[in-house]
Every structure is written in C-alpha cells, then in structure tokens.
C-alpha cells in the first residue's frame, strides 16, 4: 500500500467515526449493559432492572367518617386506610444514566383479593447507589374492612432508594367510598361514604433482601399453618 492509499484509508476511517457521532458510540456502550438486573443500577451497568420489593406502611394522618352498626347504636368514626404489608413486582428501563422509568403492580393486605395497586414509576439516579423515585397510579382496597371491597382511588408516593436494597417512602392515597344502605347480615350498617384520603409512611426491602424476607415470612406462615392444622 502506497503512502497515498494509507492516508486515504485513514481519512475514510476518521470520517466514518465523525459521521457516526456520539449516538452510535452510546448505542455500542448500551449493548454492554445488562438487561434485567436483579439489583437496579444506572447505565452503563444496567439497561433495565426488575422491581422486587417487600414493604410495610402505616397511616400518619387521614380523614374519617361517621358510621353506625344497627339503628339503635351511636355513630363512631371510622378510618378508610390501615397498616399494609405489600409486594411490588415490576420492571424499569434506564433511558439515560440519570433517568429510569417503569411500572409495577402491588400485591398484599388491605383488599379482599391480593391485588392492591398498579403504578407507574420514575427514578432519578443521584449516584450509583442512591436514587429518588416518584410513583403514581391506582390503589385497590376494602377500605379497612368496610361493607365493600375492591374500591379504587388515586395513589402517589415519593421514595428514597438506597442500593435498590432498601427504601423509605411517603404515600398519599385517595378513595371515593359509596354510601351504603342497611345490608343483610350487617344489622343496619350505615356508611355515608364520600372522598377519604390520607398520608402513610413506610419502608421497604428490595432485590435480594426482599427475596430473603419473603422466603422467611413464607416459612413462618407455613409453620404456623401446620401447627394450626395439627391442633
């Protein structure tokens, strides 16, 4: 190869790199990121990651309403929100090294069936191990064992996540409850219904700690169930 041919080849290679630009280089870097990490991390480590969380929450402040059991009994105040133990299961995708978006559904206590919510979530990576998250979606509940189940309402939360292994969160929930007439078996249960809302605080375990905690809880439940059936 003559010097002229070598210079021409080098110029062509340089031109190809310049035309490719940062987008192609980023795409090449993205192909090295792991898809479906168990513990979430930002790009370039993870292209996407699973949400596996075990969490508990308790109401901090909420509205209440007067209800009455039986026509001759006095009215009592009743809350719509209560303590909850839940599991979030979902998936998130890192759009940039600083931003991830995704969705999850929630299973747990607080409703007559297992499904207690569906939410979208956005995560802002503050560092490799710390992130802030905003979530919003729908809550499903039996309103603290009221005369109805599967009531839905808006729900939003903000969460501080550490290493995707634990988080602290504050959540707002709103419920529009129907008014009830006396029902068979309730001896004249009266509930005025209306819009109820409240603020809850909670903490969660994520990824491997969540799996370990869930397994330990399942083992304890199995032992207690076995003792119950034995008795």
N, C-alpha and C positions, 0 to 999 in steps of 0.2 A: 504494500500500500504506500503510495506516494504521500509526501507531507500535505499536499493539497487535498487528497482524499481523506486523510486523518482529520484535518481541520474542518472539512465539510461534515464528516460524521459527528465530530464533537459539537459543532454548531447545531446540527439537527437534533441531537440528544438534548442540548440545553434548551432549544426552542420547544421541544415536546414537554419538558418539565415545566417551563414557564406557562405554556398553554394549559397544562393540567391544573395548575393553581392549587390553592390550599384545600379546595373541596375534595379533589382526588386523593390528596395525602391524608386528609381526615378520614375518608372512606377506607383507605388502606389501614389506618390505625384502628378504625372501628371494627375491622374484621378480626383483630386480635382480642377484642373484648369478649368476655364470657357471656353467653346467653343463658338466662335462668339461674343466676347466682342464688344460693341459699341465703347468704347474708349480703344485703344490698351494699354496694359501694358505687361511687361515681365513675364516669368514664375517665380514663380508658380501661379501668379494671373490669367493669360490668356493662354490657349493653342493656341487659334487663335483669330483673331480680324478682323473686317471689316475696309476697307478703304473707307471713305466718305469724300471727300474734295471739297471745293469750292475755286478756286484760280484765281488770275489775274496776268498777266505778261506783260512786255513791253520790246522791244529790247533795249539793251545797246550799242551794236556795231554789224554791219553786212555789208556784201558786197552788191553791187548793180550792175545793168546792164543798158545799154542804150536801150531804146525802142522808137518807133515812131508811132504816130497815123496819118495816112494819108501820102501819098507820098510827099506832099509839106511842111510838118511840120518838125521842128527841132527835134533832138533826146533829150530825157530827161532821167535822171537817175531814176530808179525805184527799190524800195526795195522788197524783197520777204517775209519778216516777218513783223508782225504788232502786236498791242496790242491784247491780247486774254483774254476772260473770259471762264473758263472751270470748269468741274466737273470730279473728278477722282472717279471711283467706282470699288472696288476690294476686295481682301481678302488676309491676310497674316497669316503665321503659325510660331509660336515660336519653333525653333529647339532646342535651348538651352536658358538659362537665359540671354544670351548676343546677340543672333542672331535670326532674323526672316527673312523669305523670302516669296514672294508672287507675285501677278500680278494684274494689273488693266487696264481698258480701260477708255478713256477720251472722254467726250462729251463737245461741246462748240462752240464758234465762231471761225472763221478762215477757214471754209470749206463750200462748198455748201450743204453738209449734216451734220448731228450732230456729227458723229464720227470723232474725230481729233487725235486719237492716241491709241496705245496699248503698254504697257511696263511691264517689269519685275522689281521688286524692292527688294533690300536687306536692312535690318535695323540693325544697331549696337546699342544696348542699352548702353548708357553711364551711366544712372541711371534709377530709376523707372519712372522718368518723362521726361527725355531728351534723344534724340537719333539722330544719324547721318544716312542718307539714301543715297543710290546710286540707280539710276534708268536708265534703258536703253531699247530702243525699236524703235518703228516706229512712225513718225509724219505724219499726213494727213492734207493737206491744199490746198486752192485755190491760194496760193502764192500772197496774198494781192490783191485779185480780179483781177488776170491776165486773160488771154484768155483761161485758162484751170482750171480744178478742180480735186480734189482727187489725187494730186501729193503726193507721199510718199518719205520719206527720213529718215536717222538715227537721233535719238534724245537721249540725255543723260543728266542727271541732278544730282546735289548733293543738299541735303536738310537738314537743321537743324530743328528738330521737337521738340516742347515743349508740353508735356502733351497730345499729339495726338489731341490737340485742335487748334494749330496754327503752322505754319512753314514759314521759309524763304528759297528760293531756287535760284540757278543759273543753267541755262539750255543752252545747245548747241544744235542747230538744223542745219541739212544739207539737201539741196534739189537739185536734179538734174532736171532742168527745160528743157523741149523740146523747140527747136526753132520753131517759128511759121511763116507761110506764111500769106498773107492777107486773112482774113476770111469775109464771108458775114455778113454784119451788123457792121463790125468793121472799115470800110473805110480804108483798108490797114494798119492793125496793124502789126508791125514788132517787134519781140522779139528774140534776139539771143540765149536766154536760157543759158545753162551751169550750172555749180555747184555753188550754192549760200549757204552761211552759216552765222550764227550769234550767239551772246550770248545774252540771255534775263535774266532779274531778276524778281522775283515775290514773292508774299506772299499768304498764303492760310489759310482758317479756316477748322477745322476738326471736326468730330463726331457731337456733339450737336450744337456747334456754326455754323457748316456748314449747318445743317438741319434748324436752325432758320434763317440764312441768306438766304438760298434758298427759304424758305417759304415767307420771307419778300419781296424778289425780285419778286417772283411769284405774290404776292398780288399787288405790284406796277404795274407790267406788266398788270395784269387783269384790274386794274382801268384805266390805260392809253388806253388799248384796248377798254374798254367800252365807254370812252369819245370819242374815235375816231369814233366808230360805231354810237354813238349818234349824232355827228356832221355830 
